[in-house]
Every structure is written in structure tokens, then in C-alpha cells.
């Protein structure tokens, strides 16, 4: 699949590797109930596409897990542009601390991140 970077697309949640496992069981339970009732309501996940074709999430581990458990067929994602993905992969924080990666990109004046 050829996807324009920076666009919002919908892909199956099982095709996305989470940043980490959910850490807040209560939040996860609330999200599962909400998604079963209303589907996906929040902003898209931010992902990068690995050379292997696998999507790596940079945000939303709880939302991603809830979407899988709620059996949603697809979730919205924003695929980071290739040049941004390269900066993310080379960050000292990747993949352990996505908020710090995002802050580094903001601090570096990465305009693309400002629309997320």
C-alpha cells in the first residue's frame, strides 16, 4: 500500500505495534466500553512506517489496545513523513518516551509536528 505521509488513514489496529503495553487498567476498561458503544472518537494515532511495512505507534497505547479488544476493524492514524520518521528513529528517546521525542521535534522547529 502506498500511503502519502502526513495523511490521516485508517488501518487495522492489529497492524500497529504499540509503544508500550497499557499501564492503567481503569483507563483501558473505560476506553474499551466507549469504543464498543461509540467506536473511535479521539484524535488519530501518530505512527511511523518501518521499512518492513510495520507501523510503530508513537502515541495511544491504551487507545490502540482498547480498539483491538473492542474489535474495531480500523483506527485512524497519521503516518509521519519519512524525514520526520528518520528523526524520530534516531532520537535518544525512541521508542521508550514518545512525549520527549515530540517535544524535541517541536523544539527543533519541525513544522509538520505542529499540525498534530
Beta strands, then each sheet from edge to edge (+ up, - down):
strand 1: 8-11
strand 2: 16-17
strand 3: 45-49
strand 4: 55-57
strand 5: 75-79
sheet 1: 1+ 5- 3- 4+ 2+
end
